[in-house]
């Protein structure tokens, strides 16, 4: 039997005792994976990504449904999603994207009280049998390294 070592994951396993909303913590400067904070929306790296560059775009206000967005908020939120995709294309050169919103626990929402979009960059061959057979994901780059690549681009982002 071969062993797959990922000792950096222990940081996340032990840190999974977080209290409160991850997005509200991110907007109040209590999160080290926040890439962007605008007037209406924020961009945070997913702490438990499907693949490198998995981003979460959320409104700054705490609510759970699309109906609660004003038209202006909806526009800025989608513009933030679009600009985030542009940065991922430039920095990581993905071949495609999965973009989605999970509304409700039954739909797969891990954080069901704060609306957010997932942006998942995709490459040919980026998944393998680990996920199918062992419910294991292989992430080839440490999340902090990906953050360092993306952050300078988000620092220049101005959505208004």
C-alpha positions as CSV (number, residue, x, y, z in Angstrom):
1,X,0.0,0.0,0.0
2,X,1.2,3.5,-0.8
3,X,0.7,6.4,1.5
4,X,-0.4,9.8,0.4
5,X,1.1,12.4,2.7
6,X,-0.4,15.9,3.1
7,X,0.7,17.1,6.4
8,X,-0.3,20.7,5.6
9,X,-3.9,19.6,5.8
10,X,-3.6,19.1,9.6
11,X,-3.7,22.9,10.0
12,X,-7.2,22.9,8.5
13,X,-8.4,19.8,10.4
14,X,-7.5,21.3,13.7
15,X,-8.8,24.8,12.8
16,X,-12.3,23.5,11.9
17,X,-13.6,24.8,15.2
18,X,-14.5,28.2,13.8
19,X,-17.3,30.2,15.3
20,X,-19.7,32.4,13.3
21,X,-20.0,33.2,9.6
22,X,-16.7,32.8,7.6
23,X,-17.7,35.7,5.3
24,X,-18.6,38.1,8.2
25,X,-15.2,37.2,9.7
26,X,-13.5,37.9,6.4
27,X,-15.1,41.3,6.0
28,X,-14.1,42.3,9.5
29,X,-10.4,41.5,8.9
30,X,-10.4,38.2,10.8
31,X,-9.5,36.0,7.9
32,X,-6.1,35.6,6.2
33,X,-7.5,34.2,2.9
34,X,-9.4,37.3,1.9
35,X,-8.3,38.5,-1.5
36,X,-10.6,41.5,-2.1
37,X,-13.1,43.6,-0.1
38,X,-15.2,46.0,-2.1
39,X,-18.2,48.2,-1.2
40,X,-20.6,45.4,-1.9
41,X,-18.7,42.2,-2.4
42,X,-15.6,40.2,-1.2
43,X,-13.5,37.5,-2.6
44,X,-12.1,34.8,-0.3
45,X,-10.1,31.7,-1.1
46,X,-12.0,28.5,-0.3
47,X,-10.2,27.0,2.8
48,X,-11.3,23.5,1.6
49,X,-10.9,23.8,-2.2
50,X,-11.9,21.4,-4.9
51,X,-8.8,22.5,-6.8
52,X,-6.2,25.3,-6.7
53,X,-7.7,28.7,-7.2
54,X,-11.2,27.8,-5.9
55,X,-12.6,31.2,-4.9
56,X,-15.8,32.3,-3.1
57,X,-17.4,35.6,-4.0
58,X,-20.0,36.9,-1.4
59,X,-21.9,40.0,-0.7
60,X,-20.6,41.9,2.3
61,X,-24.1,41.9,3.9
62,X,-25.2,38.7,5.7
63,X,-28.2,37.1,4.0
64,X,-29.0,33.8,2.3
65,X,-31.1,34.3,-0.8
66,X,-30.8,35.9,-4.2
67,X,-34.1,37.7,-3.7
68,X,-32.4,39.8,-0.9
69,X,-29.9,41.4,-3.3
70,X,-30.7,44.8,-4.6
71,X,-30.2,45.2,-8.4
72,X,-27.1,47.3,-7.7
73,X,-25.7,44.6,-5.4
74,X,-26.5,41.9,-7.9
75,X,-24.6,43.9,-10.6
76,X,-21.5,44.4,-8.5
77,X,-21.5,40.9,-7.2
78,X,-21.6,39.4,-10.7
79,X,-19.0,42.0,-11.8
80,X,-16.8,40.7,-9.0
81,X,-17.3,37.1,-10.2
82,X,-16.4,38.2,-13.7
83,X,-13.3,40.1,-12.6
84,X,-12.2,37.2,-10.4
85,X,-12.5,34.9,-13.4
86,X,-10.3,37.3,-15.4
87,X,-7.6,37.2,-12.7
88,X,-7.7,33.4,-12.5
89,X,-7.3,33.2,-16.3
90,X,-4.3,35.6,-16.2
91,X,-2.5,34.0,-13.2
92,X,-3.5,30.3,-13.5
93,X,-4.4,29.8,-17.1
94,X,-7.3,27.4,-16.5
95,X,-9.0,25.7,-19.5
96,X,-12.5,26.3,-18.1
97,X,-14.6,27.1,-15.0
98,X,-17.4,25.8,-12.8
99,X,-19.3,28.7,-11.3
100,X,-22.3,28.2,-9.1
101,X,-24.4,29.0,-6.1
102,X,-25.6,26.4,-3.6
103,X,-28.9,27.6,-2.0
104,X,-29.7,25.5,1.1
105,X,-28.0,22.6,2.8
106,X,-29.8,20.0,0.6
107,X,-28.2,21.8,-2.4
108,X,-24.7,21.4,-0.9
109,X,-24.3,24.8,0.8
110,X,-21.6,24.4,3.5
111,X,-22.4,28.0,4.6
112,X,-26.1,28.3,4.0
113,X,-26.7,31.6,5.9
114,X,-24.5,33.8,3.8
115,X,-25.0,33.8,0.0
116,X,-21.9,33.1,-2.0
117,X,-20.7,32.0,-5.5
118,X,-18.1,29.3,-6.1
119,X,-15.6,29.9,-8.9
120,X,-13.7,26.7,-9.6
121,X,-11.0,26.8,-12.2
122,X,-10.6,23.6,-14.3
123,X,-7.9,21.9,-16.3
124,X,-8.0,18.7,-18.4
125,X,-7.0,15.9,-16.1
126,X,-7.4,17.9,-12.9
127,X,-9.4,15.2,-11.2
128,X,-8.5,11.5,-10.7
129,X,-9.6,8.3,-9.2
130,X,-8.7,9.4,-5.6
131,X,-11.9,11.5,-5.5
132,X,-14.0,8.7,-6.9
133,X,-12.7,5.8,-4.8
134,X,-11.4,7.4,-1.6
135,X,-13.1,10.8,-1.3
136,X,-9.7,12.3,-1.4
137,X,-8.6,15.4,-3.3
138,X,-5.1,16.0,-4.5
139,X,-4.3,19.8,-4.5
140,X,-0.9,20.3,-6.1
141,X,-0.1,23.7,-4.6
142,X,-0.4,24.9,-1.0
143,X,-3.3,27.4,-0.6
144,X,-0.9,30.1,0.8
145,X,1.2,29.8,-2.4
146,X,-1.9,30.3,-4.6
147,X,-2.9,33.2,-2.4
148,X,0.5,34.9,-2.9
149,X,0.1,34.6,-6.7
150,X,-3.5,36.0,-6.7
151,X,-3.3,38.7,-4.1
152,X,-1.3,41.3,-6.1
153,X,-3.9,41.2,-8.9
154,X,-6.8,41.5,-6.4
155,X,-5.0,44.4,-4.7
156,X,-5.3,46.3,-8.0
157,X,-9.0,45.5,-8.4
158,X,-11.4,48.4,-8.2
159,X,-15.1,47.6,-8.7
160,X,-17.4,50.6,-8.4
